[in-house]
Amino acid sequence: MAITAAAPNGISFSNISATTAGVQWEGGKGTFIVHATFGGGTVKLQYLSADATTWVDMGTDTTLTADGGGNFEVGRCQLRVNIATATAVYAVISPIVGAA
């Protein structure tokens, strides 16, 4: 599924407890929002590196150990939600429409 400014709600994951498959990000600014039962775990936004094998953490703003979120900016790539230990994860990846 591609996430673009034409799909302003982005993509959401409901009540998951395992790392997701990659989704296509068309590039630009976005926001990552998470609610979960963390229990000492983490939920991270990751992108697929240029070697097309290695998943890399987007950064500290999108590496969560408690409910919250963060913004990011990246070019066209694959994104995924990486879950370690957390359960009942609700996550949203959305483009920031109209962001310059």
Secondary structure, DSSP 8 states (H G I E B T S, - for coil): -EE-TTSTT-EEEEEE-S----EEE-SEEEEEEEEEE-TT-EEEEEEE-TTSS-EEE--GGGEESSSEEEEEEE-SEEEEEEEES-EEEEEEEEE-TT--
